[in-house]
Amino acid sequence: MLSFLLVAILLHLAGGSPPPEPVVCTDGTSNCTVTNSVGSFPDRVVCRARSVTYPRTEQELVGAVAAAVSAKRKMKVATRYSHSIPKLMCPGGLDGAIISTERLNRTGSAVHEYVVGLRIVTPAPASKGYAVVRELGADHPDLDAAKASGACINSPEDGLNTSCPWDPRVRGSFSQNTDFSIALSKAPAFVAEMQRLRDLSPDTFCAGIDTRFGVLIRYVKASSAYLGKPEDSVDFDIVSYRSRTDGMPRAHADVVDEIEQMALHKYGGLPHWGKNRNFAFDGAIAKYPKADEFLRVKDRYDPDGLFSSEWSDQVLGINGSPNIVKEGCGVEGLCVCSEDSHCAPEQGYFCRPGKVHDEARVCSTSVNP
Ligand SMILES: Cc1cc2nc3c(=O)[nH]c(=O)nc-3n(C[C@H](O)[C@H](O)[C@H](O)COP(=O)(O)OP(=O)(O)OC[C@H]3O[C@@H](n4cnc5c(N)ncnc54)[C@H](O)[C@@H]3O)c2cc1C
């Protein structure tokens, strides 16, 4: 009996309330906001949308896309979990439309490496009813444009008894997630440099990263996906504390910032599309040898860029930069600091070189790095 109870308790604890509804509207399905599962984007700015639709069938989905296309309205798909950290699911401006997959009569939206075919709804001319379904089988070259690398808890709601620690409704941990992949051949040298940084000051290093997780390391196979990893790689993931107050520095955050800059700039690291802060994506698209092929397929499927957004244009190198340069931007990871005002000089945080990677610029309290 006791062991049965224990198993029941363990099973209960192993579950997890799903994240909160990402799309909230003040006026039925109009005047909406959309957020991610941690309840805050890296720039802390709330994302707004004009409206949301909840198609239940493929036919309704085609109708939703056609309606937005005929109105020349920008749109984005939002999933039930909206798990990505960057602003991937924000449609353009206040006039954008959200198409939610929450009530769709089929499961699965993340197009991983193992996906061997998909049906994709794309904009179309008026003569074709403004939207068409395209079928991409395993041999279709465009499948490589749709695939990515990189799902979420699928548990019953239980009144938050088993919520995830990052669920914004429980005010648990408020963190940021740094995640990048480095080519396998370069990974040992990168790890040795991280160890040098650790050995300079183990206490500072351990205070900078969330020691419950440490540095998570996993292998990622090379992918044929145009925006996937071009070669076998090692993926590094670091969770670190983030202040709930905009612009408030985090003690020893310079450790994570230095590691991240070293990875991205010295070792050619690729940022995880669904994680990271703004500066990680600056120039990232240039590291993908098949980015042009991706953009060609994108243009063919969505010539008016109705599925594009400010964020996707920035990270794909089409228009603007993901960096936001302003006071305190280095503290928030919105830029790499180049002057003290990008840190918090009034609180003793100045823009300094890294301790191991000289070319890094991090917000630090150290006078002599
Ligand atoms: C705490 C935490 C831990 C995480 N851990 C991991 C991890 O271990 N590994 C990992 O890979 N990722 C991880 N992530 C990142 C996240 O889970 C991934 O980015 C994941 O792929 C998001 O999937 P989603 O279905 O929720 O997509 P969303 O975040 O809702 O959407 C992502 C993008 O795809 C678009 N989209 C979604 N569905 C469709 C569709 N049907 N048609 C067209 N466009 C669509 C959206 O508009 C958006 O632009 C983590 C995130 C958090 C917050």
The ligand as an SDF file (V2000), in Angstrom:
LIG
                    3D

 53 58  0  0  0  0  0  0  0  0999 V2000
   12.1140   26.7710  -20.0360 C   0  0  0  0  0  0  0  0  0  0  0  0
   12.3220   26.4400  -21.4860 C   0  0  0  0  0  0  0  0  0  0  0  0
   13.0610   25.3110  -21.8290 C   0  0  0  0  0  0  0  0  0  0  0  0
   13.2720   24.9930  -23.1720 C   0  0  0  0  0  0  0  0  0  0  0  0
   13.9900   23.8870  -23.4930 N   0  0  0  0  0  0  0  0  0  0  0  0
   14.1770   23.5470  -24.7850 C   0  0  0  0  0  0  0  0  0  0  0  0
   14.8900   22.3690  -25.1450 C   0  0  0  0  0  0  0  0  0  0  0  0
   15.3310   21.6360  -24.2760 O   0  0  0  0  0  0  0  0  0  0  0  0
   15.0950   22.0990  -26.4610 N   0  0  0  0  0  0  0  0  0  0  0  0
   14.5930   22.9020  -27.4440 C   0  0  0  0  0  0  0  0  0  0  0  0
   14.7930   22.6290  -28.6200 O   0  0  0  0  0  0  0  0  0  0  0  0
   13.9030   24.0350  -27.1280 N   0  0  0  0  0  0  0  0  0  0  0  0
   13.6990   24.3570  -25.8360 C   0  0  0  0  0  0  0  0  0  0  0  0
   13.0220   25.5040  -25.5240 N   0  0  0  0  0  0  0  0  0  0  0  0
   12.5790   26.3880  -26.5970 C   0  0  0  0  0  0  0  0  0  0  0  0
   11.1860   26.0310  -27.1200 C   0  0  0  0  0  0  0  0  0  0  0  0
   10.5860   24.9460  -26.4540 O   0  0  0  0  0  0  0  0  0  0  0  0
   11.3160   25.6960  -28.5960 C   0  0  0  0  0  0  0  0  0  0  0  0
   11.5860   26.8570  -29.2780 O   0  0  0  0  0  0  0  0  0  0  0  0
   10.0710   25.0090  -29.1830 C   0  0  0  0  0  0  0  0  0  0  0  0
   10.4360   24.5830  -30.4380 O   0  0  0  0  0  0  0  0  0  0  0  0
    8.8210   25.8850  -29.1850 C   0  0  0  0  0  0  0  0  0  0  0  0
    7.7450   25.1380  -29.7530 O   0  0  0  0  0  0  0  0  0  0  0  0
    6.2260   25.6260  -29.7900 P   0  0  0  0  0  0  0  0  0  0  0  0
    5.4910   24.5250  -30.5010 O   0  0  0  0  0  0  0  0  0  0  0  0
    5.7650   26.0580  -28.4110 O   0  0  0  0  0  0  0  0  0  0  0  0
    6.3040   26.8830  -30.7970 O   0  0  0  0  0  0  0  0  0  0  0  0
    6.0260   28.4260  -30.5260 P   0  0  0  0  0  0  0  0  0  0  0  0
    7.0480   28.9550  -29.6070 O   0  0  0  0  0  0  0  0  0  0  0  0
    4.5710   28.6640  -30.1870 O   0  0  0  0  0  0  0  0  0  0  0  0
    6.2480   28.9590  -32.0270 O   0  0  0  0  0  0  0  0  0  0  0  0
    7.5450   29.0970  -32.5840 C   0  0  0  0  0  0  0  0  0  0  0  0
    7.4440   29.7680  -33.9590 C   0  0  0  0  0  0  0  0  0  0  0  0
    6.8680   28.8690  -34.9010 O   0  0  0  0  0  0  0  0  0  0  0  0
    5.6880   29.4230  -35.4550 C   0  0  0  0  0  0  0  0  0  0  0  0
    4.7530   28.2970  -35.5760 N   0  0  0  0  0  0  0  0  0  0  0  0
    4.4090   27.4100  -34.6130 C   0  0  0  0  0  0  0  0  0  0  0  0
    3.5440   26.4880  -35.1090 N   0  0  0  0  0  0  0  0  0  0  0  0
    3.3660   26.7980  -36.4060 C   0  0  0  0  0  0  0  0  0  0  0  0
    2.5900   26.2480  -37.4360 C   0  0  0  0  0  0  0  0  0  0  0  0
    1.7980   25.1700  -37.2460 N   0  0  0  0  0  0  0  0  0  0  0  0
    2.6300   26.8470  -38.6540 N   0  0  0  0  0  0  0  0  0  0  0  0
    3.4110   27.9450  -38.8690 C   0  0  0  0  0  0  0  0  0  0  0  0
    4.1630   28.5180  -37.9310 N   0  0  0  0  0  0  0  0  0  0  0  0
    4.1470   27.9560  -36.7140 C   0  0  0  0  0  0  0  0  0  0  0  0
    5.2220   30.5050  -34.4790 C   0  0  0  0  0  0  0  0  0  0  0  0
    4.5020   31.5400  -35.1240 O   0  0  0  0  0  0  0  0  0  0  0  0
    6.5500   31.0240  -34.0020 C   0  0  0  0  0  0  0  0  0  0  0  0
    7.0820   31.9100  -34.9450 O   0  0  0  0  0  0  0  0  0  0  0  0
   12.7580   25.8430  -24.1890 C   0  0  0  0  0  0  0  0  0  0  0  0
   11.9900   26.9780  -23.8470 C   0  0  0  0  0  0  0  0  0  0  0  0
   11.7710   27.2740  -22.5140 C   0  0  0  0  0  0  0  0  0  0  0  0
   10.9390   28.4830  -22.1660 C   0  0  0  0  0  0  0  0  0  0  0  0
  1  2  1  0
  2  3  1  0
  2 52  2  0
  3  4  2  0
  4  5  1  0
  4 50  1  0
  5  6  2  0
  6  7  1  0
  6 13  1  0
  7  8  2  0
  7  9  1  0
  9 10  1  0
 10 11  2  0
 10 12  1  0
 12 13  2  0
 13 14  1  0
 14 15  1  0
 14 50  1  0
 15 16  1  0
 16 17  1  0
 16 18  1  0
 18 19  1  0
 18 20  1  0
 20 21  1  0
 20 22  1  0
 22 23  1  0
 23 24  1  0
 24 25  2  0
 24 26  1  0
 24 27  1  0
 27 28  1  0
 28 29  2  0
 28 30  1  0
 28 31  1  0
 31 32  1  0
 32 33  1  0
 33 34  1  0
 33 48  1  0
 34 35  1  0
 35 36  1  0
 35 46  1  0
 36 37  1  0
 36 45  1  0
 37 38  2  0
 38 39  1  0
 39 40  1  0
 39 45  2  0
 40 41  1  0
 40 42  2  0
 42 43  1  0
 43 44  2  0
 44 45  1  0
 46 47  1  0
 46 48  1  0
 48 49  1  0
 50 51  2  0
 51 52  1  0
 52 53  1  0
M  END
$$$$
